[in-house]
Amino acid sequence: MRRTGRLLSLGMLSAILLFCGGCGEYGPKDKYRENRTGLRYGAHKDVYPDTSGPKAYGSPNQDGAVIHSNTQLAYSQKLSDQVGALNGVGSSIVMITDNNAYVAILIDNTGNNTYGRNARKELNNSGTSLGRYNPHSGGSYMDPKDLTNGVNNFYTVEDHNDLTHEFKQKIAATVRLGQPAVHDVYISANRDFVNKMNALAQESWSGHSLTNHVGEFNTIANRIFGTPEKPLE
């Protein structure tokens, strides 16, 4: 069975959340609890020195809009696994295009300072304490092509600009180490982007070419990354 980073299946995830209510401090539920035990990006450059140095993600033309007009598209299991193993990343999907890499991530609590204080997080874990998966509908169904629907899962963040510089630096450095020919690296934890990338990964796992999906991929890439990036503070 293929995996995206450290991805748990929906069935396994629901079982852990619903039946581990009595788990101890270090039980599976701890993955979904706010904590301060993970590596803090920006405070441990001796541990992760590649979070410093020149900006390694996004477009070099920081002040202008970026047009994403890729003609090739392929899923990378190797890079997905490598990014998924990083502190703060719950799951990852990496696509390689003509010259660029696009990284979709879910964020967990194994790293701190992964997103800004005012970031708009797209997550509701209240169903755990209520004893049901979805606190809104009470149901447990999620489209099998989706990786997250915003309840009882890892974190998603709407705007890629709200992910911290150091966190994106580490992800970009990991991608560049595994794929040195990559020109630009685009990173997002946006829920729609994550789910689209997951659907494309499933196509690739089934042995299908992604060539016919380049147009729709460019559409969402332009929506997520096409606006100018916020300047570094």
Helices and strands as residue ranges (DSSP letters): H 10-19, G 28-32, E 39-40, G 49-51, E 73-75, H 77-84, E 89-97, E 101-107, E 111-112, H 127-130, G 160-162, H 165-178, E 185-188, H 191-205, G 211-213, H 214-225
